[in-house]
Amino acid sequence: MLEVRQLGKTYRGGIEALAGINLSVPAGMFGLLGPNGAGKSTLMRILAAIQAPDIGSIAFDGIDVLADPAALRRRLGYLPQYFGAYPHASCRTMLRHMAVLKGLPDDTATSRRIDDLLDLTNLADHAGRPVTQFSGGMRQRFGIAQALLNDPALLILDEPTAGLDPEERIRLYNLLSQLSGERVVLLSTHIVDDIEQLCSQVAILNRGRVVAVGATAVLLEELDGRVWESTEPVGADSAAQHLSTAYRRGVPVHRYSADRRPGEGFAPVAASLEDRYFLELQRTVPC
């Protein structure tokens, strides 16, 4: 269990990145969803013991993370949003190098571990290629392999599917689905579909604050019977709350939240996590 209490971080110029974050994250896949600039990456760096908060506490399985960050790092796997690689180093060489940096012995057991991770991430046939020549999806799978070298109890993934094409995204979904179980997997993204596909629990972050948290299904239940859709927008005097407008086969589709039908031509539709996400982003957040 990962426990975060009253976590706060303010940057120079008075920019408040995090304000009183409280989270309880159990084993399994937990989603952290929010727009760019919501504070997700700051939170991920703090949880990975890379950056210190101004206030608050973090505990993981009895470890006081802020007091003993080295103890956490021994049990942590971290895939940052951006990472580099040596220009000519092969995938296998990079994994061996990173294993040593993580404190693993340079022996046959570590070699077997690397072989297993290459198989798991479907990179075995590319182990001799430089990572710098990998496609975006292959680089992300390499990133997950390095994060798993020490068989971490806590795995933090920051925007793992950003920039991937649909085929690579699905491949990564399948891989991530295999990684939960007994470990805590924290998935941070601004892509709603990533969370809806993978995570049974989610926290929505906006302007450095948690604005909604809970089981994904429960967050959607609160909108049951309150989401309406039409190809025409509501009138200016309607009390319905606009959620989103998107195009479907070239036709605009408007979605609203309202207790009753907003007007002629509106049909009730099942609520999605995207509906709840847009609803929370539109609510006023105290400054």
Summary of the structure (lengths in Angstrom):
residues: 287
radius of gyration: 21.2
end to end distance: 29.9
largest distance: 71.4
contacts: 881
relative contact order: 0.15
helix: 31%
strand: 30%
